[in-house]
Amino acid sequence: MKQTSIYTKMPLLALRGLTIFPNMILHFDVGRPKSTQALEQAMVNDQYIFLVAQKDAVLDEPTPEDLFTVGTISKVKQLLKLPGDTIRVLVEGVNRGKIHSFIQEEPYFMVEVEEAPKEEEVENIQRTALLRAAVETFEEYAKVNGKISHETLLSILSFKKPGQMADTIAANIHLELEQKQMILGSFDPEERLRSMITILKKEVDILTIQRSIQSQVKQNIDKTQREYYLREQLKVIQEELGDKEGIKGEIQGYKNKLKDINPPKEVENKVLQELDRMLKIPYGSSEGAVVRNYIEWVLDLPWSTETEESYDLKKAEDILNGDHYGLEKVKERILEYLAVRQMDSSLNSPILCLVGPPGVGKTSIAASIAKALNRKYVRISLGGVRDEAEIRGHRKTYVGAMPGRIIQGLKQAQTKNPLILLDEIDKMSNDFRGDPSAALLEVLDAEQNHKFRDHFIELPYDLSKVLFLATANTLQTIPRPLLDRLEIIPVSSYTDDEKLRIAMDFLLPKQVEKHGMQKSQLRLSESVMQKIIQLYTKEAGVRNLERTIGELCRKAVKEFITYEKTYVRVTEKNLEKYLGIPKYHYDKVANQADIGVARGLAWTSVGGDTLSIEVNTMKGTGKFELTGNMGDVMKESAKTAISYIRSKADQLGIQENFYKELDIHIHIPEGAVPKDGPSAGITMATAMISALTHIPVRNDVGMTGEITLRGRVLPIGGLKEKLLAARRAGIRTVIIPIDNQKDIEEVPERIRNSMKLVFVKSMDEVIQHSLTQTVF
């Protein structure tokens, strides 16, 4: 039975170089007026449009004769208007069709289309065999092509209709326009799939032959011709770079540099030996790069270059005083060194180690010393270093090997007599790779370092003319053999007066300039700066003080811009407006003498401080309580003090059995802060005697000293910082061990004269000067 043809009237849109198959979704841009109007007509009706490919894609105004007769009935899914009268259209192919007649050609094509019958799913042996043949052929094509996605392959393999499979394969492989049009024009589904299998087989053969040709071409490149080509290229490159002689020219350049640096004979022989090796190494060998790197490092070292050292004492003193306030011991030692160098220039450079709290200028004064001596300055940070190779270098046979930091510093300085700062020498550690502090033993030994050998250089280098300067916060973590090689110069914390001078003369002008202001634009008096030091910083150095001054400058700059001021004046009254509520406070002397409360002096990492020691006695069974986060040494001092009191109970007017009938509780306020050390011994003893005798302790007296069982008072450390804290707290009398009398010279005269210093040998004298009444 013959099927009746179905004719449908719809607008036609001509495609250039593009064929759309049924069940295919595609977007393309439309710009020709006739095509645009056809789209608009389709949208007015039922969104269906007939898409037909042009025979010649170059034509802008195709006629009916320029179009293929078979196309695809499609449904417009989406329109998007783009700049320049262009429309982006998304279409879905519905069914293939054939032009029966043209109804109109202007203003757009309108045609009568003969629609192909819908394909039905029919199962028979012949169709199943055809589908399997198509599947096998497409799998073979996908394997050879290598560009078909796994998802596409699975989708095509799942089809059960020959026509649908043929359309989908044609849409997913690269075919000429005529081939795609042939597939589209085949209305018989089985015939269409047979044509697709034929095309696939042909494509598989073409791709196989193409791969074979490429493989043969690769193998046919002659090795000799390739080497010749590369050598000719290398020759041209060398000529462009001015190295016509190649490796020989490079070696001659190294030899010329060797003559210029005038190294020791041993160094010269070693370099010439390495240059001979370099000549024999095949081009491109990794060994060649190792030898080149080694030679360049040796030739870059300053074997004979020295800077002329300045011995002018007055000039050096002016530079040191101009850059840093205080640090008298460090400056004095450098000037002594210069004076001796004037007398004997062969003197080996000293190895100095500046030890002190953070922020007191240890690192920065090293640059000033280098400037004063007219030496090049090199800083080597040792904080966290734990590999011996960091100091001595790696063997050059290792990949990425390089010299140690000492040799690197000398290369950086380009002189054999620089000042090398070994910063944070107390913060080195060690692990399975070695101990860097042990490697420093040779570097810092004046008797050995004239022949220092780096593992990488493997040649003796004279370090005796290098001025080594080390910095540390503590000596406790520095190994004894290394400490033995260092000349220790303690750098104590700054007094408030020193901080004031540093702030007014150095920090304030520096921060004012840094923030783009003139000196007259920020006005504050010394009394205001004193408040900033005491209430907003608590440190041994001046780092936080500089940050606080910087904060003040930022607030001032903001006021200039916001309120258009010409200057900002900071006073004691408006200081909180700029810096907020004070961050720190210091204990002041009590208003009256109190029983069982004595004022001790303590040393901390940020300077000195005062602490009140409180003692309460209660009826009980002789319990002895210690609170306030005390360390073991401080607890032992308390036990020593109570043993002393028991031995002197009669003389002190205390009941002999007080340790049985009374509970004694010693407390030091600020329990969150750890406290330790023996220097609070006499303070705890005084507070307990006061509590047991009911005699008040003078409120204007502070004390420090270690106590023994026999009542002797032993010396303590940190005297300068403790006296500064006493002065700040308003203490008028300070009791100090007599053995610390020699240390009083380190304390500024202004501090000494501001209070009465009482030097004592025993607890009897302490009690005499600290209690409001005599007990003996």
Secondary structure, DSSP 8 states (H G I E B T S, - for coil): -----EEEEEEEEEESS----TT-EEEEEE-SHHHHHHHHHHHHTTSEEEEEEBSSTT-SS--GGGB-SEEEEEEEEEEEEETTTEEEEEEEEEEEEEEEEEEE-SSSEEEEEEE---------HHHHHHHHHHHHHHHHHHHHH--S-HHHHHHHHT---HHHHHHHHHHHS---HHHHHHHHT--SHHHHHHHHHHHHHHHHHHHHHHHHHHHHHHHTS-HHHHHHHHHHHHHHHHHHTT-TTTHHHHHHHHHHHHHHH---HHHHHHHHHHHHHHHHS-TT-HHHHHHHHHHHHHHHS-SS--------HHHHHHHHHHH-SS-HHHHHHHHHHHHHHHH-TT----EEEEE--TTSSHHHHHHHHHHHHT--EEEEE-TT---THHHH---TTSTT----HHHHHHHHHTSSS-EEEEETGGG---BTTB-HHHHHHHHT-TTTGGGEE-TTT-SEE--TT-EEEEEES-STTS-HHHHHTSEEEE-----HHHHHHHIIIIIHHHHHHHTT--GGGEEE-HHHHHHHHHHH---SSSHHHHHHHHHHHHHHHHHHHHH--S-EEE-TTTHHHHH-S-S-------SS-BTTEEEEEEEETTEEEEEEEEEEEEESS--EEEESSB-HHHHHHHHHHHHHHHHTHHHHT--TTHHHHEEEEEE-S-TTS-B--STTHHHHHHHHHHHHHT--B-TTEEE--EE-TT-BEE--S-HHHHHHHHHHHT--EEEEEGGGGGGGGGS-HHHHHTSEEEEESBHHHHHHHHBSS---
